[in-house]
């Protein structure tokens, strides 16, 4: 069963290789969202996010843990 996490994090676009979106939470953990919702695609955005770890995903980015976003709330 996939682990779930509830985090408050900062969303950033990383211009490495082909570029990708990443989330760094308040504990410094790095998360690589699969299919980041368009509403969250803004560098510097802070959000409360419910994540589910994704296993068996191949990624060339070598940055963060691959996750699916289950729910989110944008914070001011």
PDB file as gemmi writes it, atoms N, CA and C in Angstrom:
CRYST1    1.000    1.000    1.000  90.00  90.00  90.00 P 1                      
ATOM      1  N   UNK A   1       0.839  -1.181   0.000  1.00  0.00           N  
ATOM      2  CA  UNK A   1       0.000   0.000   0.000  1.00  0.00           C  
ATOM      3  C   UNK A   1       0.890   1.253   0.000  1.00  0.00           C  
ATOM      4  N   UNK A   2       0.523   2.217  -0.807  1.00  0.00           N  
ATOM      5  CA  UNK A   2       1.318   3.444  -0.942  1.00  0.00           C  
ATOM      6  C   UNK A   2       1.182   4.317   0.302  1.00  0.00           C  
ATOM      7  N   UNK A   3       2.305   4.898   0.717  1.00  0.00           N  
ATOM      8  CA  UNK A   3       2.295   5.801   1.864  1.00  0.00           C  
ATOM      9  C   UNK A   3       1.678   7.130   1.470  1.00  0.00           C  
ATOM     10  N   UNK A   4       0.961   7.734   2.404  1.00  0.00           N  
ATOM     11  CA  UNK A   4       0.364   9.043   2.186  1.00  0.00           C  
ATOM     12  C   UNK A   4       1.017  10.052   3.113  1.00  0.00           C  
ATOM     13  N   UNK A   5       1.093  11.296   2.656  1.00  0.00           N  
ATOM     14  CA  UNK A   5       1.717  12.369   3.422  1.00  0.00           C  
ATOM     15  C   UNK A   5       0.840  13.614   3.327  1.00  0.00           C  
ATOM     16  N   UNK A   6       0.804  14.371   4.397  1.00  0.00           N  
ATOM     17  CA  UNK A   6       0.105  15.653   4.438  1.00  0.00           C  
ATOM     18  C   UNK A   6       1.188  16.692   4.708  1.00  0.00           C  
ATOM     19  N   UNK A   7       1.447  17.554   3.722  1.00  0.00           N  
ATOM     20  CA  UNK A   7       2.568  18.482   3.847  1.00  0.00           C  
ATOM     21  C   UNK A   7       2.135  19.909   3.533  1.00  0.00           C  
ATOM     22  N   UNK A   8       2.903  20.847   4.049  1.00  0.00           N  
ATOM     23  CA  UNK A   8       2.831  22.237   3.618  1.00  0.00           C  
ATOM     24  C   UNK A   8       4.141  22.469   2.893  1.00  0.00           C  
ATOM     25  N   UNK A   9       4.037  22.889   1.630  1.00  0.00           N  
ATOM     26  CA  UNK A   9       5.249  22.997   0.850  1.00  0.00           C  
ATOM     27  C   UNK A   9       5.267  24.158  -0.120  1.00  0.00           C  
ATOM     28  N   UNK A  10       6.456  24.409  -0.630  1.00  0.00           N  
ATOM     29  CA  UNK A  10       6.699  25.468  -1.597  1.00  0.00           C  
ATOM     30  C   UNK A  10       6.896  24.816  -2.960  1.00  0.00           C  
ATOM     31  N   UNK A  11       6.171  25.302  -3.943  1.00  0.00           N  
ATOM     32  CA  UNK A  11       6.240  24.754  -5.292  1.00  0.00           C  
ATOM     33  C   UNK A  11       7.245  25.572  -6.101  1.00  0.00           C  
ATOM     34  N   UNK A  12       8.130  24.876  -6.799  1.00  0.00           N  
ATOM     35  CA  UNK A  12       9.163  25.532  -7.599  1.00  0.00           C  
ATOM     36  C   UNK A  12       9.316  24.811  -8.928  1.00  0.00           C  
ATOM     37  N   UNK A  13       9.602  25.591  -9.970  1.00  0.00           N  
ATOM     38  CA  UNK A  13       9.946  24.998 -11.260  1.00  0.00           C  
ATOM     39  C   UNK A  13      11.460  24.885 -11.314  1.00  0.00           C  
ATOM     40  N   UNK A  14      11.951  23.696 -11.640  1.00  0.00           N  
ATOM     41  CA  UNK A  14      13.389  23.434 -11.714  1.00  0.00           C  
ATOM     42  C   UNK A  14      13.774  23.292 -13.181  1.00  0.00           C  
ATOM     43  N   UNK A  15      14.652  24.158 -13.630  1.00  0.00           N  
ATOM     44  CA  UNK A  15      15.073  24.171 -15.028  1.00  0.00           C  
ATOM     45  C   UNK A  15      16.306  23.286 -15.213  1.00  0.00           C  
ATOM     46  N   UNK A  16      16.118  22.002 -14.932  1.00  0.00           N  
ATOM     47  CA  UNK A  16      17.169  21.001 -15.068  1.00  0.00           C  
ATOM     48  C   UNK A  16      16.700  20.009 -16.139  1.00  0.00           C  
ATOM     49  N   UNK A  17      17.608  19.616 -17.023  1.00  0.00           N  
ATOM     50  CA  UNK A  17      17.255  18.713 -18.132  1.00  0.00           C  
ATOM     51  C   UNK A  17      16.084  19.326 -18.915  1.00  0.00           C  
ATOM     52  N   UNK A  18      14.940  18.643 -18.935  1.00  0.00           N  
ATOM     53  CA  UNK A  18      13.771  19.142 -19.671  1.00  0.00           C  
ATOM     54  C   UNK A  18      12.903  20.048 -18.807  1.00  0.00           C  
ATOM     55  N   UNK A  19      13.247  20.216 -17.525  1.00  0.00           N  
ATOM     56  CA  UNK A  19      12.474  21.032 -16.592  1.00  0.00           C  
ATOM     57  C   UNK A  19      11.379  20.216 -15.917  1.00  0.00           C  
ATOM     58  N   UNK A  20      11.095  20.557 -14.664  1.00  0.00           N  
ATOM     59  CA  UNK A  20      10.052  19.843 -13.925  1.00  0.00           C  
ATOM     60  C   UNK A  20       9.606  20.670 -12.724  1.00  0.00           C  
ATOM     61  N   UNK A  21       8.424  20.350 -12.207  1.00  0.00           N  
ATOM     62  CA  UNK A  21       7.889  20.974 -11.001  1.00  0.00           C  
ATOM     63  C   UNK A  21       8.255  20.128  -9.798  1.00  0.00           C  
ATOM     64  N   UNK A  22       8.601  20.778  -8.702  1.00  0.00           N  
ATOM     65  CA  UNK A  22       8.923  20.077  -7.472  1.00  0.00           C  
ATOM     66  C   UNK A  22       8.315  20.792  -6.275  1.00  0.00           C  
ATOM     67  N   UNK A  23       8.146  20.045  -5.209  1.00  0.00           N  
ATOM     68  CA  UNK A  23       7.618  20.585  -3.950  1.00  0.00           C  
ATOM     69  C   UNK A  23       8.641  20.303  -2.866  1.00  0.00           C  
ATOM     70  N   UNK A  24       8.994  21.333  -2.100  1.00  0.00           N  
ATOM     71  CA  UNK A  24       9.858  21.169  -0.937  1.00  0.00           C  
ATOM     72  C   UNK A  24       9.026  21.496   0.281  1.00  0.00           C  
ATOM     73  N   UNK A  25       8.876  20.534   1.188  1.00  0.00           N  
ATOM     74  CA  UNK A  25       8.013  20.772   2.353  1.00  0.00           C  
ATOM     75  C   UNK A  25       8.785  21.476   3.472  1.00  0.00           C  
ATOM     76  N   UNK A  26       8.078  21.778   4.546  1.00  0.00           N  
ATOM     77  CA  UNK A  26       8.663  22.538   5.658  1.00  0.00           C  
ATOM     78  C   UNK A  26       9.789  21.793   6.366  1.00  0.00           C  
ATOM     79  N   UNK A  27       9.871  20.471   6.183  1.00  0.00           N  
ATOM     80  CA  UNK A  27      10.953  19.685   6.784  1.00  0.00           C  
ATOM     81  C   UNK A  27      12.123  19.530   5.814  1.00  0.00           C  
ATOM     82  N   UNK A  28      12.017  20.140   4.627  1.00  0.00           N  
ATOM     83  CA  UNK A  28      13.087  20.063   3.642  1.00  0.00           C  
ATOM     84  C   UNK A  28      13.014  18.851   2.730  1.00  0.00           C  
ATOM     85  N   UNK A  29      11.974  18.027   2.884  1.00  0.00           N  
ATOM     86  CA  UNK A  29      11.818  16.856   2.008  1.00  0.00           C  
ATOM     87  C   UNK A  29      11.386  17.321   0.623  1.00  0.00           C  
ATOM     88  N   UNK A  30      11.858  16.610  -0.393  1.00  0.00           N  
ATOM     89  CA  UNK A  30      11.563  16.967  -1.772  1.00  0.00           C  
ATOM     90  C   UNK A  30      10.605  15.952  -2.387  1.00  0.00           C  
ATOM     91  N   UNK A  31       9.583  16.473  -3.062  1.00  0.00           N  
ATOM     92  CA  UNK A  31       8.558  15.648  -3.682  1.00  0.00           C  
ATOM     93  C   UNK A  31       8.456  16.020  -5.156  1.00  0.00           C  
ATOM     94  N   UNK A  32       8.383  15.012  -6.005  1.00  0.00           N  
ATOM     95  CA  UNK A  32       8.237  15.249  -7.441  1.00  0.00           C  
ATOM     96  C   UNK A  32       6.834  14.816  -7.849  1.00  0.00           C  
ATOM     97  N   UNK A  33       5.924  15.783  -8.034  1.00  0.00           N  
ATOM     98  CA  UNK A  33       4.539  15.435  -8.378  1.00  0.00           C  
ATOM     99  C   UNK A  33       4.408  14.937  -9.815  1.00  0.00           C  
ATOM    100  N   UNK A  34       3.601  13.910  -9.973  1.00  0.00           N  
ATOM    101  CA  UNK A  34       3.237  13.407 -11.290  1.00  0.00           C  
ATOM    102  C   UNK A  34       1.990  14.180 -11.712  1.00  0.00           C  
ATOM    103  N   UNK A  35       2.058  14.871 -12.837  1.00  0.00           N  
ATOM    104  CA  UNK A  35       0.921  15.634 -13.351  1.00  0.00           C  
ATOM    105  C   UNK A  35       0.438  16.693 -12.343  1.00  0.00           C  
ATOM    106  N   UNK A  36       1.269  17.681 -12.056  1.00  0.00           N  
ATOM    107  CA  UNK A  36       0.926  18.768 -11.139  1.00  0.00           C  
ATOM    108  C   UNK A  36      -0.274  19.531 -11.688  1.00  0.00           C  
ATOM    109  N   UNK A  37      -1.331  19.715 -10.887  1.00  0.00           N  
ATOM    110  CA  UNK A  37      -2.498  20.473 -11.354  1.00  0.00           C  
ATOM    111  C   UNK A  37      -2.094  21.874 -11.813  1.00  0.00           C  
ATOM    112  N   UNK A  38      -2.743  22.363 -12.853  1.00  0.00           N  
ATOM    113  CA  UNK A  38      -2.420  23.669 -13.423  1.00  0.00           C  
ATOM    114  C   UNK A  38      -2.493  24.792 -12.394  1.00  0.00           C  
ATOM    115  N   UNK A  39      -3.446  24.702 -11.464  1.00  0.00           N  
ATOM    116  CA  UNK A  39      -3.612  25.744 -10.438  1.00  0.00           C  
ATOM    117  C   UNK A  39      -2.387  25.861  -9.537  1.00  0.00           C  
ATOM    118  N   UNK A  40      -1.571  24.810  -9.469  1.00  0.00           N  
ATOM    119  CA  UNK A  40      -0.375  24.818  -8.619  1.00  0.00           C  
ATOM    120  C   UNK A  40       0.903  25.141  -9.398  1.00  0.00           C  
ATOM    121  N   UNK A  41       0.806  25.331 -10.688  1.00  0.00           N  
ATOM    122  CA  UNK A  41       1.985  25.559 -11.519  1.00  0.00           C  
ATOM    123  C   UNK A  41       2.406  27.024 -11.494  1.00  0.00           C  
ATOM    124  N   UNK A  42       2.889  27.447 -10.327  1.00  0.00           N  
ATOM    125  CA  UNK A  42       3.386  28.803 -10.141  1.00  0.00           C  
ATOM    126  C   UNK A  42       4.538  28.751  -9.135  1.00  0.00           C  
ATOM    127  N   UNK A  43       5.743  29.076  -9.600  1.00  0.00           N  
ATOM    128  CA  UNK A  43       6.903  29.042  -8.701  1.00  0.00           C  
ATOM    129  C   UNK A  43       6.705  29.995  -7.530  1.00  0.00           C  
ATOM    130  N   UNK A  44       7.032  29.509  -6.336  1.00  0.00           N  
ATOM    131  CA  UNK A  44       6.908  30.311  -5.132  1.00  0.00           C  
ATOM    132  C   UNK A  44       5.569  30.146  -4.431  1.00  0.00           C  
ATOM    133  N   UNK A  45       4.667  29.371  -5.020  1.00  0.00           N  
ATOM    134  CA  UNK A  45       3.347  29.152  -4.419  1.00  0.00           C  
ATOM    135  C   UNK A  45       3.482  28.240  -3.202  1.00  0.00           C  
ATOM    136  N   UNK A  46       2.777  28.580  -2.134  1.00  0.00           N  
ATOM    137  CA  UNK A  46       2.770  27.761  -0.923  1.00  0.00           C  
ATOM    138  C   UNK A  46       1.402  27.086  -0.830  1.00  0.00           C  
ATOM    139  N   UNK A  47       1.415  25.790  -0.510  1.00  0.00           N  
ATOM    140  CA  UNK A  47       0.156  25.046  -0.456  1.00  0.00           C  
ATOM    141  C   UNK A  47       0.217  23.946   0.592  1.00  0.00           C  
ATOM    142  N   UNK A  48      -0.966  23.586   1.072  1.00  0.00           N  
ATOM    143  CA  UNK A  48      -1.142  22.411   1.944  1.00  0.00           C  
ATOM    144  C   UNK A  48      -1.587  21.299   1.000  1.00  0.00           C  
ATOM    145  N   UNK A  49      -0.846  20.196   0.990  1.00  0.00           N  
ATOM    146  CA  UNK A  49      -1.049  19.182  -0.032  1.00  0.00           C  
ATOM    147  C   UNK A  49      -1.115  17.787   0.584  1.00  0.00           C  
ATOM    148  N   UNK A  50      -2.068  16.987   0.109  1.00  0.00           N  
ATOM    149  CA  UNK A  50      -2.159  15.579   0.469  1.00  0.00           C  
ATOM    150  C   UNK A  50      -1.526  14.789  -0.673  1.00  0.00           C  
ATOM    151  N   UNK A  51      -0.470  14.047  -0.354  1.00  0.00           N  
ATOM    152  CA  UNK A  51       0.305  13.313  -1.347  1.00  0.00           C  
ATOM    153  C   UNK A  51       0.203  11.811  -1.126  1.00  0.00           C  
ATOM    154  N   UNK A  52       0.347  11.073  -2.222  1.00  0.00           N  
ATOM    155  CA  UNK A  52       0.430   9.618  -2.148  1.00  0.00           C  
ATOM    156  C   UNK A  52       1.670   9.203  -2.923  1.00  0.00           C  
ATOM    157  N   UNK A  53       2.580   8.468  -2.272  1.00  0.00           N  
ATOM    158  CA  UNK A  53       3.796   8.007  -2.935  1.00  0.00           C  
ATOM    159  C   UNK A  53       3.443   7.096  -4.099  1.00  0.00           C  
ATOM    160  N   UNK A  54       4.222   7.241  -5.170  1.00  0.00           N  
ATOM    161  CA  UNK A  54       4.030   6.435  -6.369  1.00  0.00           C  
ATOM    162  C   UNK A  54       5.245   5.533  -6.528  1.00  0.00           C  
ATOM    163  N   UNK A  55       5.014   4.245  -6.536  1.00  0.00           N  
ATOM    164  CA  UNK A  55       6.090   3.280  -6.736  1.00  0.00           C  
ATOM    165  C   UNK A  55       6.095   2.855  -8.200  1.00  0.00           C  
ATOM    166  N   UNK A  56       7.180   2.277  -8.623  1.00  0.00           N  
ATOM    167  CA  UNK A  56       7.302   1.772  -9.992  1.00  0.00           C  
ATOM    168  C   UNK A  56       7.233   2.878 -11.035  1.00  0.00           C  
ATOM    169  N   UNK A  57       7.733   4.059 -10.707  1.00  0.00           N  
ATOM    170  CA  UNK A  57       7.777   5.162 -11.663  1.00  0.00           C  
ATOM    171  C   UNK A  57       9.238   5.434 -11.998  1.00  0.00           C  
ATOM    172  N   UNK A  58       9.527   5.431 -13.288  1.00  0.00           N  
ATOM    173  CA  UNK A  58      10.891   5.739 -13.731  1.00  0.00           C  
ATOM    174  C   UNK A  58      10.979   7.231 -14.009  1.00  0.00           C  
ATOM    175  N   UNK A  59      11.998   7.877 -13.472  1.00  0.00           N  
ATOM    176  CA  UNK A  59      12.182   9.305 -13.686  1.00  0.00           C  
ATOM    177  C   UNK A  59      13.660   9.589 -13.916  1.00  0.00           C  
ATOM    178  N   UNK A  60      13.930  10.425 -14.905  1.00  0.00           N  
ATOM    179  CA  UNK A  60      15.309  10.802 -15.199  1.00  0.00           C  
ATOM    180  C   UNK A  60      15.751  11.981 -14.346  1.00  0.00           C  
ATOM    181  N   UNK A  61      14.830  12.588 -13.585  1.00  0.00           N  
ATOM    182  CA  UNK A  61      15.131  13.803 -12.840  1.00  0.00           C  
ATOM    183  C   UNK A  61      16.029  13.559 -11.637  1.00  0.00           C  
ATOM    184  N   UNK A  62      15.924  12.418 -10.996  1.00  0.00           N  
ATOM    185  CA  UNK A  62      16.718  12.092  -9.815  1.00  0.00           C  
ATOM    186  C   UNK A  62      16.607  13.197  -8.759  1.00  0.00           C  
ATOM    187  N   UNK A  63      15.409  13.680  -8.563  1.00  0.00           N  
ATOM    188  CA  UNK A  63      15.132  14.737  -7.581  1.00  0.00           C  
ATOM    189  C   UNK A  63      13.799  14.419  -6.938  1.00  0.00           C  
ATOM    190  N   UNK A  64      13.772  14.270  -5.654  1.00  0.00           N  
ATOM    191  CA  UNK A  64      12.529  14.087  -4.918  1.00  0.00           C  
ATOM    192  C   UNK A  64      11.882  12.723  -5.087  1.00  0.00           C  
ATOM    193  N   UNK A  65      10.897  12.484  -4.243  1.00  0.00           N  
ATOM    194  CA  UNK A  65      10.122  11.242  -4.254  1.00  0.00           C  
ATOM    195  C   UNK A  65       8.918  11.429  -5.171  1.00  0.00           C  
ATOM    196  N   UNK A  66       8.696  10.549  -6.163  1.00  0.00           N  
ATOM    197  CA  UNK A  66       7.526  10.675  -7.033  1.00  0.00           C  
ATOM    198  C   UNK A  66       6.223  10.490  -6.242  1.00  0.00           C  
ATOM    199  N   UNK A  67       5.280  11.418  -6.451  1.00  0.00           N  
ATOM    200  CA  UNK A  67       4.006  11.381  -5.723  1.00  0.00           C  
ATOM    201  C   UNK A  67       2.855  11.817  -6.633  1.00  0.00           C  
ATOM    202  N   UNK A  68       1.665  11.401  -6.247  1.00  0.00           N  
ATOM    203  CA  UNK A  68       0.436  11.900  -6.850  1.00  0.00           C  
ATOM    204  C   UNK A  68      -0.185  12.866  -5.852  1.00  0.00           C  
ATOM    205  N   UNK A  69      -0.768  13.942  -6.353  1.00  0.00           N  
ATOM    206  CA  UNK A  69      -1.447  14.887  -5.488  1.00  0.00           C  
ATOM    207  C   UNK A  69      -2.911  14.457  -5.405  1.00  0.00           C  
ATOM    208  N   UNK A  70      -3.360  14.202  -4.179  1.00  0.00           N  
ATOM    209  CA  UNK A  70      -4.745  13.764  -3.991  1.00  0.00           C  
ATOM    210  C   UNK A  70      -5.672  14.945  -3.711  1.00  0.00           C  
ATOM    211  N   UNK A  71      -5.134  15.962  -3.028  1.00  0.00           N  
ATOM    212  CA  UNK A  71      -5.940  17.126  -2.672  1.00  0.00           C  
ATOM    213  C   UNK A  71      -4.973  18.247  -2.294  1.00  0.00           C  
ATOM    214  N   UNK A  72      -5.426  19.473  -2.421  1.00  0.00           N  
ATOM    215  CA  UNK A  72      -4.560  20.603  -2.066  1.00  0.00           C  
ATOM    216  C   UNK A  72      -5.377  21.827  -1.699  1.00  0.00           C  
ATOM    217  N   UNK A  73      -4.717  22.733  -0.970  1.00  0.00           N  
ATOM    218  CA  UNK A  73      -5.291  24.024  -0.610  1.00  0.00           C  
ATOM    219  C   UNK A  73      -4.165  25.052  -0.761  1.00  0.00           C  
ATOM    220  N   UNK A  74      -4.395  26.048  -1.606  1.00  0.00           N  
ATOM    221  CA  UNK A  74      -3.405  27.101  -1.800  1.00  0.00           C  
ATOM    222  C   UNK A  74      -3.439  28.015  -0.586  1.00  0.00           C  
ATOM    223  N   UNK A  75      -2.260  28.336  -0.042  1.00  0.00           N  
ATOM    224  CA  UNK A  75      -2.157  29.212   1.134  1.00  0.00           C  
ATOM    225  C   UNK A  75      -1.699  30.599   0.709  1.00  0.00           C  
ATOM    226  N   UNK A  76      -2.068  31.603   1.475  1.00  0.00           N  
ATOM    227  CA  UNK A  76      -1.654  32.985   1.183  1.00  0.00           C  
ATOM    228  C   UNK A  76      -0.248  33.241   1.635  1.00  0.00           C  
TER     229      UNK A  76                                                      
END                                                                             
